[in-house]
Amino acid sequence: MARINVNPNRMELSKLKKRLTTAVRGHKLLKDKQDALIKAFLEKARAGKELREKVEKELAECYGTFVLSRAQTTPEVLEQALMFPGASCSLSVKWRNVMSVMVPKYDVKQEGNPVNYGFASVPLLLDVALEQFSKLILRLLELAAEEKAIRLMAGEIERTRRRVNALEYVMIPNLQETIRYISMKLDEQERSTLSRLMKIKEIVRSA
């Protein structure tokens, strides 16, 4: 523990006691915030893990369908069918407060039809694959928002943990040590003053 370099007087002692009270109160608030953040983070992490598993499963199904459709036609026909996209997406981001952490929520608006080619030479499975991918975009954005929120909350937990540790292991012990030091110095001064007064009193009596 390091002592704060201050003059050992009653004014400094009073200031340090106020700082200690504020630091202890701040430590408790930050500790409560950290506990609540960890609880919310674990819940979101579990939900994010489940969502990722579902999305990965759906993504594998989409790619499986696409691979099968590609096997039923030539690369030239497939390239020509997919050369000009018939659908477009516009993305907007809204922010919401979760335990004092601003996390994103993505809203996507899809327009047009992904199937915008002739059906004569293109296999039916390609239509199915494109429809699957179109629906999967919403799930992918939902997953992206969840994982972004998890990373932001993890960063806030780390910052809060550092502040809690700084208060608990540095500031509060230093304040306590300095308060003890000043209190001891003031007690010594009082005893020294009392001793001098007693000696003066004895000298006056014997005079």
URTA-V413329 format. One line per field, one symbol per residue. ss: DSSP state (h for helix, s for strand, l for the rest). phi: phi as a letter, one per 40 degrees, with the letter a starting at -180 (. if undefined). burial: I if it has 24 or more other ideal C-beta (glycine too) atoms within 12 Angstrom, else O. A space follows every 10 residues. Layout:
BEGIN
ss: ???
phi: ???
burial: ???
END
This chain:
BEGIN
ss: lllllllllh hhhhhhhhhh hhhhhhhhhh hhhhhhhhhh hhhhhhhhhh hhhhhhhhhh hhhhhhhhhh hlllhhhhhh hhllllssss ssssssssll ssssssssss ssllllllll lllhhhhhhh hhhhhhhhhh hhhhhhhhhh hhhhhhhhhh hhhhhhhhhh hhhhhhhhhh hhhhhhhhhh hhhhhhhhhh hhhhhhl
phi: .bcccbccbc cccccccccc cccccccccc cccccccccc cccccccccc cccccccccc cccccccccc ccacdccccc cbcbccbbbb bbbbbbcbfg bcbcbcbbbb bgbccbbccc bbccccdccc ccccccdccc cccccccccc cccccccccc ccccccccbb cccccccccc cccccccccc cccccccccc ccccccc
burial: OOOIOOOOOO OIIOOIOOII OOIOOOIOOI OOIIOOIOOI IOOIOOOIOO IOOOIOOIOO OIOOIIOOIO OOIOOOOIOO IIOOOOOOOO OOOOOOOIIO IOIIOIOIOO OOOIIOIOOO OIIOIIIOII OIIIOIIOII IIIIIIIIII OIIIOIIOOI OOOIOOIOOO IIOIIIOIIO IIOOOOOOOO OOOOOOOOOO OOOOOOO
END
